[in-house]
Amino acid sequence: MTDTVQWRVIATSVVGRSHIEAQRGCEDAFYPHNASAFNDSTLVIAVADGLGSATFAAQGAQFAVEKAVTLFHAHRHTYGDMIDPRVISEVFASVRQELILMADANHVDVTEYACTLQLVALNASQLVGGHVGDGLILGVRPVSSATDDNVVDILSIMPRTTKLSEYDNATHTIVSPYAIEHLRIIQIDQHDFDMYDGVILMTDGAQMLCYEYRSQTLFQSFFVEMMKWIQNNNSHPVSELNQQLTRFFQSDDVIRQTKDDITFVFARHHE
């Protein structure tokens, strides 16, 4: 593609309170980390949350996000310049198979690498993605159409019946035999595309801060303040904003509200 879209991507992963107490470390992952990876006209980001019950949750999550992005780039040109949603299904099926092969090679059950998986691809005319498990994928509205009541929209979330609070640990995983059946596909293009100029991906640790499970509503005020902070610091290096975001999620106030690991990725077109 000849057009070049620049991206502003701010992201962090933070160890949750329960993981600190259990001395487990962070078992979330996102990829890529390097800002130079976002110079392509198509932004591709993956986020995963390793299950606390899995022995190799952190390794599974990191493996899944790296494989998802790598496989997407390998498959994306199969269908031409437009991103075909079939690529998403193929990538998720391939990531699952790669995890099974890794587990077999290490002589452990694949459930020991269990994790959720989110993948989003965004370019100048399309937004596509896939999602297995909990966590949130949100569309960010352009400044021209955003209001305090509608800054972001939910693009993908686990159905309410499977998780009502942070203490309900039931979720689908990418290693499940039924993973592809539970894969939620996102496809936004043509006349609907102008609704969004960015995305937010997060694991359920961050979700506890900005989403009410029982009423199924976002705390729009959380995102309004987030957008103001980003806008006010738009001239600062991304590395500095990443550090500030990390400190925010490590603050005592946040730690009191959620016990799980937190991963939060904000990506937007950057003029």
C-alpha positions, 0 to 999 in steps of 0.5 A: 500500500502506498498510503502511510498512516502514523500511529500513536500507541501507548501501552503498559502491562502491570502486575496485579495485587493477587499476583504480587501476593502470590509472587507470580509476576505479570501473566499478561502480554501485548505485542509489539512493544517497539514504536517502530513497528507502528509505522506501517499503514496497517496497525496490528496489535495483540493482547493476551491474559494468561490464566492464573490456573495455568502453570505456564500462563505467562509463557503462553500469553507471550507466545500467543501475542507474538504468534498472532501478529507474526501470522497475521502479517504472513496471511494478510496479503493472501486476499489482496489489499483489503483485510479479509475477516477469514485471515482472523479465523486462520490466525486464531486457529494457527495460534491454537495449533502452535500452542498445542505443538509447543505443549507436546514438545515440552511434554505438558498438557496444553491447558498449562499455557491457557490464555485469552487472546485479542487481535486488532488490525486497523488501517486507513479504511478498515478495522478488523479483529478477533477475540477469545476470552474476557477483556475488552476491545473498544473503538475510539471515536474521532474528536469531532464526533466524541462527546462526554457520553460517548467517547468510546464504544464496545467492539468486543466483550465476553457475553455477560452470562459467563462473567459477572465480576472479577471473582468469576474466573470462567472464561474461554481460552485460545487452547480450548477445543471450542476456541474457534467456536467462541471466536468473536470477529470484528469487521468495520469498513466502508460507510461505518469506518469513519466512526473510529480513528483508534482502538483500545485493548485491555485485559480484565484487570483494567476492565474492572476500572472502567466497566460495570459488569451487571449493567454492562456499561462503560464508565465513559468518564474514565475514558474522557479523562484518559483522552484529556491526559493524552491530548494535553501530553501529545507532544511528549515522547511515547516512552514517557507516556508509557511510564506515566500510564504504568505509574497510574495503574500501579497507584494505590487507588488502582490496586485497591480496585482490581486484584488482577494483572492489568494490560491497557493499549491505546492506539490512535491515528497520529497526524 
